[in-house]
């Protein structure tokens, strides 16, 4: 359950940062990414997958959230 | 000598690794790599931020060095107590050349050493009382200090002193910020964790001091310079450029900085990060809490400076963008002259670097502006995000080494035969005795500043002065000189 710092980059894409692992990746897809609902499975550009509990409405980026790691992509 | 090919570099790494016992070889192999620009992520080729192997000679520092020496030390109007035995503070005192303006001992304390000078008695009975007493004494002797930080040395964590409680009590008594920093040297694998701990201490004890206080008048052009430690005057050379393009520099973290500047930083519009490694933590925190964006910039060498000025200006309106162009144009004649003078003398020379923080990648541009080539680089305490940023800066098939050991570095140098090495004081005399020109790149070999356009002129002069110094022709021992020079000597005598 890593703490993940999320922010939007200049292109509006989601940037994923895990401080403990020095992991800085752009998210390719986010399962739910609408104004009403956000979260679910997030696929990073290195192939790893994380899961966020879906929440109502968009989070106020940048923000730190807890994520569950599903797939390391290796 | 021609550049090594990828295969040759790989073979060199294997050759160097051969001497190690199997376990150590396996571990060290992960820290040495051949650069491949096609890679996006460094974790495919290099491992970093791991514990050094016992028995090898590492060049790293400790968490206390990262906190007291790097992040907190330069804050000039605070008194930083090296809490523990006397040595840690005394032997690192004033070594980093963080310049500042002020009267030392009156309103600034940068080059002084304050220590609680632990003895056996304090280890046995605890040092909290002593610490409280020291802070009262400091208040009496140096009433113009603006705050105190307590930089823990190893024994504090080992004996379990409660410096936080002492700090809170002292804070009430003297009415100034008193910051306990848990940067005991044994924490983590290098000074890098010390930076992080120091950043966290700033976050917890300093940053929110002025939240809700709107008395500080802001402008849309407020920025903070973060991660510039004013070594030899670096931050000043950077600051002038930013101010000339129309920005207002509210705070300098932490070279020539003050605690008041740090407290005002949450009010700025943009954080400019020079040393990413040591201060990205606080920038990320401010981004989340105060929604202040941050960008990295690089003020080494005209190419990178122009690039950075434009990148910074792009985040502001047209006046700043015009200001950036004006600054670049204003200094063009100056840096063109520097390049015209030194490039012919330095063209094609090859450099190997091994430093810490931001320099292994940031100075590459400055060398390239002078026609030089960086053929090997490495970080003492970098993390993988540093290497991510380095891969693109370095040429293909160049060497990258993480936490290089004394033996590896020497062997690499013997084979690669660079014309110049830039590393620290511990490496300096070894390589000079090997007859290779050397610059101490931690504190600019007692020169500087190297940032900004002004700094570039000094940088170019220093590199030329070192590389083309006639003394290098004299260091070869007589029995190794070739026959032709022997004849010349005989004729001369």
Interface residues (C-beta under 8 A of the other chain):
Chain A: X5 X7 X17 X19 X22 X23 X24 X46 X62 X63 X64
Chain B: X41 X49 X281 X284 X287 X288 X291 X383 X384 X385 X388
